[in-house]
Amino acid sequence: MGFYDLSRAEREQKYQDTQSDILRDLQKGDFSTTAAYFYDADTYIRKAAYLAIGNLFKLNLPPLAEIINILDALIKSDSERIRQTVINAAGEIAKRDFLCATT
């Protein structure tokens, strides 16, 4: 079932679950669940994952170094989907960081 096949409430819950799973991966140093989200065939699942990374950065939940570690590990993937999602996640971080620096 695709992301947009879910009801709005289910999509919101899926996003929260995605963010929680990614945070757990960051805390454990195990990137398997995050990699699965980044590899998902559904573009919107991948989008939820990279937006979750950006939101975790904004909330300053894990240190930036932990986020960079996960992105650094995943950028080396053979999967084009995973690498593209890493770039999108980095863009979410840069967008927030750039906006903070310009105000």
C-alpha positions, 0 to 999 in steps of 0.5 A: 500500500502506497503512502497516499493510499493511507488516510490522512491520520494513517499518513501522519502516524506513518510519518511519526513512526518513520521519524521514531524509527530513524531516531532509534537507528541514530541512537543505536548506530544501526542504519538498517531501518533507515536504509529500508525507508531510503530504499522504499519504492514509494517516493513518498515513503522516502520523502517522509524519511528525509523530512524526518531527518530534517525535522530531527536536526531542527529539533536537535534530538541527536547531535548533528554528528550522528546525523552526518554519520548515518548520511555518510554511511548511506551515501556509499550505498550501491542503490541510487534511491538511497543515495538520492534520499541522502542528498535530499536529507542533506538538503533539508539540513542545509535549508534549515541551517542556511535559513538560520544563518541568513536571519 
